[in-house]
Amino acid sequence: MSRQDKEELGRENHEWGQEAEQIASEYLLKEGYTIRERNWRMGKYEIDLILEKDNTIIFVEVKARRGDNIAPVDAVDLRKQQRTVRAGDAYLRMLPMMYSYRFDIVAITGTSESYTLEHLEEAFMPQVNGGRRY
């Protein structure tokens, strides 16, 4: 694959990722969630969507694939989870009151015209055991 082909594929994947975030947002709004933030950044960390429902803050990682052999959920590896947890912790510390929270994944496979969407609630949680740092 030429460099130009790789760049084009990268652009297409980025565009599909943005479309997938919009699809996920629309789905979650219909499910009764309130969107607090989109693409929230803290330094080098980013959270795709930050939602609220029933006094719970939900941090959402949106993953999209066109149907490759790798499932979107598998792309949220331990490193990505750790980065999302760090960002979520920073966000929660900024709030004036305590909230329950969770980390969800919305996985979208297909194209903008034809896709499947899977919402995994509580897809992962921070590991809490002596000495592990995130």
Secondary structure, 3 states (H helix, E strand, C coil): CCHHHHHHHHHHHHHHHHHHHHHHHHHHHHCCCEEEEEEEEECCEEEEEEEEECCEEEEEEEEEECCCCCCHHHHCCHHHHHHHHHHHHHHHHHCCCCCEEEEEEEEEEECCCCEEEEEEEEEECCCCCCCCCC
